[in-house]
C-alpha cells in the first residue's frame, strides 16, 4: 500500500478549496479595517474587535458543523452539502462588504461572511482525512498548504493592483476564484465519495484501518 502512486491530481483538486479560502482572508484582513476606519471612523479597539468575530464564530460553529457533517449521509457524500451551501453564501456576502454604506450594513455583511466561511471550512478540512489513506495525508497536507500559501501571495500582489480600479474589485476577484474553484473540487469529491461516502467505514480502506 505504501508504494501506491501518490494521487497528485486529486490533491490539486482538493487544494483548490483551500486556495479559495486562503485568497479571501488576506483581502478581507487588508481592506476591511480600512473601510471601517476611513468610511465610518471607528476606533482601533472596535475595529480590532470586529476583525476577531471570525475567531469567536469558529469556536462554536466549526465544531458543530464538523460533527453534523460526520452524521450527514447523502448520495453526494457527507461534506459536499455543507460546502455547496457555505461557499456560495460566503462569496456573496464577501462582495457585499465593500458595497455597504452604513455601519449596520457592513457589520451584517462581515458577520454573515464569517458565518458562511465557518460553515464550509470544517467539512473542507475533513475531506483530507476522508479521501486519503493515512500514509498519504502528510504529503497531501503539505501540497494543500502550499496552494494556500500561493493564494495568499496572489491576494497581496493582485489585490493591491485591483484596488486601484475600485474598492470592490479585489473582493470580486477573490469571490470569483472561490466560486470557480468550487465545482472542480466538488465534482471530483462526488466521484470519490459515491456510492455512500469515502468517510463511511470500509473494512478494506487503509485510511480507516489505523483509525
Steps between C-alpha positions, in 0.01 A plus 500: 500500500779743582637461143174619344552793266408825671181659355631845414199585282255423781712700744508799266122496458444479874759774550290736291264527796782614726629726223167682495487529880856632515427755227202650678649558844797723399265724299257510792768575760674762284206713393219459753691692774558778246128520424408502867749777577470726197130463425354477848772638729495205739763480771794262476368299793159452340655411164720243672194350670307478172796335327501222759135405448607209280698352789202513733273343240755229420509398866136393483394460136784286368478226768121483458515491119787252504304266726185539292686432176631177655136396537384625160450216252373598155545372148760774447697417814529645848699819443375628166154621617664726759758626252238572235304711750778684681738583215256683267349691792847605615581630151178702484530658845870565441421716196239690700760616755654781288154596369350568842437867561397489865653366820220244555525396134873430502483328838224269378700423183813428707309280744330298224829461312665362812206271572489362145876441498472313830222279361705353217853511641470200735349269233768612254779418745334167580530393137872453554434216740213363292680477167856405588637192677712570806837460326411767242348766726823679591596543135149606408490748788832649390380550142170648614675743737736598219200589283360703788827689532508573127145634525602737778789633291267542202250688714763749613645551151180511295284658769710814518490544123125440476427739787611788278201430275247505781464378855274215398731349237727295734186357663344407166825341387533289815132401489518394135806287564324351802189437288676331210727288715193346666349295214832342404566389854140407576453297182821311568394434858166372372676235292721400790219478753237306312334273574446597861810690595869445537463587866263212568691209638637253250677202660757503223565872503854570623391851596271344762715207599712700740217714633 
